[in-house]
Amino acid sequence: MDEWRAIVTKARKDPKFKAKLLKDPNAVLKAYGIKVPRGVKYKVVEDELKGERHLVLPPDEKDPSLVIDSFDRDPDSGDPGF
């Protein structure tokens, strides 16, 4: 997803942009043309090079109403591939 890569690239270079992304990811996603479904609030977390890492369990695939994002995910792992 080119838009997400652009967001990540800018966040790595621009501390103010990164702070906004962490504080209000929905606004940043919308500004980059990524559709944010009504009622969904995204949360961006930052992994450290050393220390804490985050793993996210994907929603139950049997219930399509739980699929809340439009990222292109790997069908086997659920990884969006960023």
Backbone hydrogen bonds in HBPLUS format (Angstrom, degrees):
<---DONOR---> <-ACCEPTOR-->    atom                        ^
c    i                          cat <-CA-CA->   ^        H-A-AA   ^      H-
h    n   atom  resd res      DA  || num        DHA   H-A  angle D-A-AA Bond
n    s   type  num  typ     dist DA aas  dist angle  dist       angle   num
A0005-ARG N   A0001-MET O   3.19 MM   4  6.50 162.8  2.22 153.7 158.8     1
A0006-ALA N   A0002-ASP O   2.98 MM   4  6.20 152.7  2.06 146.4 153.6     2
A0007-ILE N   A0003-GLU O   2.98 MM   4  6.31 152.0  2.06 147.2 155.0     3
A0008-VAL N   A0004-TRP O   2.91 MM   4  6.18 167.6  1.92 158.7 161.0     4
A0009-THR N   A0005-ARG O   2.90 MM   4  6.02 163.4  1.92 148.6 153.7     5
A0010-LYS N   A0006-ALA O   2.98 MM   4  6.12 162.8  2.01 146.4 151.0     6
A0011-ALA N   A0007-ILE O   2.87 MM   4  6.06 159.0  1.91 151.2 157.7     7
A0012-ARG N   A0008-VAL O   3.03 MM   4  6.23 146.6  2.14 147.7 155.6     8
A0013-LYS N   A0010-LYS O   3.06 MM   3  5.19 134.2  2.28  99.7 112.4     9
A0014-ASP N   A0010-LYS O   2.81 MM   4  5.80 144.6  1.93 157.8 167.8    10
A0018-LYS N   A0014-ASP O   2.94 MM   4  6.19 161.1  1.97 157.5 163.8    11
A0019-ALA N   A0015-PRO O   2.97 MM   4  6.14 155.6  2.03 142.6 148.5    12
A0020-LYS N   A0016-LYS O   3.06 MM   4  6.36 153.9  2.13 143.8 150.6    13
A0021-LEU N   A0017-PHE O   2.86 MM   4  6.16 158.0  1.91 152.8 159.3    14
A0022-LEU N   A0018-LYS O   2.94 MM   4  6.21 158.9  1.99 152.6 157.6    15
A0023-LYS N   A0019-ALA O   2.94 MM   4  6.09 146.1  2.06 141.5 151.3    16
A0024-ASP N   A0020-LYS O   2.70 MM   4  5.67 171.7  1.70 159.5 161.7    17
A0028-VAL N   A0024-ASP O   3.36 MM   4  6.75 160.1  2.41 150.9 156.4    18
A0029-LEU N   A0025-PRO O   2.82 MM   4  6.01 170.1  1.83 160.9 163.5    19
A0030-LYS N   A0026-ASN O   2.95 MM   4  6.11 166.4  1.96 150.7 154.4    20
A0031-ALA N   A0027-ALA O   2.94 MM   4  6.10 154.0  2.01 143.8 151.2    21
A0032-TYR N   A0028-VAL O   3.11 MM   4  6.39 133.0  2.35 143.8 155.6    22
A0032-TYR N   A0029-LEU O   3.10 MM   3  5.23 136.2  2.30  99.0 111.2    23
A0034-ILE N   A0029-LEU O   2.90 MM   5  5.13 160.8  1.94 149.8 143.6    24
A0033-GLY N   A0030-LYS O   2.95 MM   3  5.03 160.4  1.99 110.5 113.0    25
A0040-VAL N   A0037-PRO O   3.10 MM   3  5.62 155.1  2.16 139.6 138.8    26
A0048-GLU N   A0052-GLU O   3.50 MM   4  6.13 175.3  2.50 175.8 176.4    27
A0063-ASP N   A0060-ASP O   3.15 MM   3  5.78 161.7  2.18 116.8 122.1    28
A0066-LEU N   A0063-ASP O   2.97 MM   3  5.81 168.2  1.98 128.0 131.9    29
A0067-VAL N   A0064-PRO O   3.23 MM   3  5.45 160.4  2.27 105.8 111.7    30
A0074-ASP N   A0079-ASP O   2.78 MM   5  5.22 159.1  1.82 136.9 142.5    31
A0078-GLY N   A0074-ASP O   2.80 MM   4  4.93 149.8  1.89 141.4 148.6    32
